[in-house]
């Protein structure tokens, strides 16, 4: 462990020296790449320094505890210190192991979030709106930029679907576990007899693809323009500004209508299409990655679910890790969902550590 961390610390010093060189300072791309690399390994360098200090203190106390010439009280204190230092060293090694885990190359990317109504009609559409507001608040808490790319509102204030682009630091790494089917159990506003209904909403989380990663042949695209519409078929504007792209080889269809400019809608639609094609490529690239990502969007059926939101009980349950929290209203209202995301992240890290130990 220390040997591996020592090499990383050496690399950190090497980067520090390079960043002071005039030829690097004048090369903005190289400067940016080196600064990013240095920032990534900084936490490991800090752990290495702490581990080195603790290891030295441990060896000194072990020598002291064995020294028969020393005062018995001092030797006893040294033994107590040995126990504390061993615990601290183990904790630092665990942190280092997690930081040394292979990183998902998509984790730092901006993300396209798609939320769609599944089983449940108007109630499912209303829950799409509720999830949208929750993720919007979560984005605000993290100071991420949140932009609606496309939406299909309903007359009762919900959405058949809504697609948003979220830009910021580590967006995909925090949101990737939200992919799947979310089930809601509550009494709909329209329910006169107070019966609890079950509805389902599907969420897809797609890392934004770079132009160099995905190239699209325009000859393989069908581009349709149409008038943007609101709830109940009401026209939002009188020009054909909305764009629908069909990728002929895969049959993927995307649409954007939020902007009044046809060009802006086309650019947004291309971003969404590239993200979908990138996702397909990533899933095909490695079965391990496919197992990790699992199914981004299911059929929207009630039986497929990663999480249940039970309003009568004020309960959120994530079925993948068996986590249940009785703070539904607070989480939905405030967007403070880190407790769930942190638990899922910890579980994934434990699985990856287990895989590494097996190998």
Secondary structure as GFF3:
##gff-version 3
##sequence-region A 1 359
A	DSSP	alpha_helix	2	19	.	.	.	ID=ss1
A	DSSP	alpha_helix	22	25	.	.	.	ID=ss2
A	DSSP	alpha_helix	28	66	.	.	.	ID=ss3
A	DSSP	alpha_helix	72	99	.	.	.	ID=ss4
A	DSSP	beta_strand	111	117	.	.	.	ID=ss5
A	DSSP	alpha_helix	121	141	.	.	.	ID=ss6
A	DSSP	beta_strand	145	153	.	.	.	ID=ss7
A	DSSP	beta_strand	159	167	.	.	.	ID=ss8
A	DSSP	alpha_helix	171	175	.	.	.	ID=ss9
A	DSSP	three_ten_helix	176	178	.	.	.	ID=ss10
A	DSSP	beta_strand	180	186	.	.	.	ID=ss11
A	DSSP	beta_strand	197	207	.	.	.	ID=ss12
A	DSSP	three_ten_helix	218	220	.	.	.	ID=ss13
A	DSSP	beta_strand	221	226	.	.	.	ID=ss14
A	DSSP	three_ten_helix	231	233	.	.	.	ID=ss15
A	DSSP	beta_strand	242	247	.	.	.	ID=ss16
A	DSSP	beta_strand	252	256	.	.	.	ID=ss17
A	DSSP	alpha_helix	262	285	.	.	.	ID=ss18
A	DSSP	alpha_helix	287	293	.	.	.	ID=ss19
A	DSSP	beta_strand	307	310	.	.	.	ID=ss20
A	DSSP	beta_strand	315	318	.	.	.	ID=ss21
A	DSSP	beta_strand	323	325	.	.	.	ID=ss22
A	DSSP	alpha_helix	328	334	.	.	.	ID=ss23
A	DSSP	alpha_helix	338	358	.	.	.	ID=ss24
###
